[in-house]
Amino acid sequence: MFTVVVQMQVQAGKRADFLAGMAENAASSVRDEPGCQRFDICSVDRNDHRFVLYEHYTDAAAFDAHRAAPHFQAWRAIAEQVLVPGSQVTTTGSLLVTHSSDG
């Protein structure tokens, strides 16, 4: 399992626009991309404008397909308007161990 963790800072006054655009990107990713297994949008305590994304893909090729998808391109246009320039940090890796109470 290929994992992606993204940290980003949203400009003041742009939180609602960020959440709307990112929610659409996440929903489209899980719904339309066979290789996207999970896409979580997390807030950061005590900072209403800082977010962390946690994404699972079947492999790196599935992540590349995600970045080429039309909904991702639409998100990138929104990102240019809402993110603090230079604030996005993306880390990729492999899921080694997981535990879940989801059943």
Buried (B, 14 or more C-beta within 10 A) or exposed (E): BBBBBBBBBBBEEBBEBBBEBBEBBBEBBBEEBEBBBBBEBEEEEEEEBBBBBEBBBBEEEBBEBBEEBEBBEBBEEBBEEBBBEEBBEEEEEEEEEEEEEEE
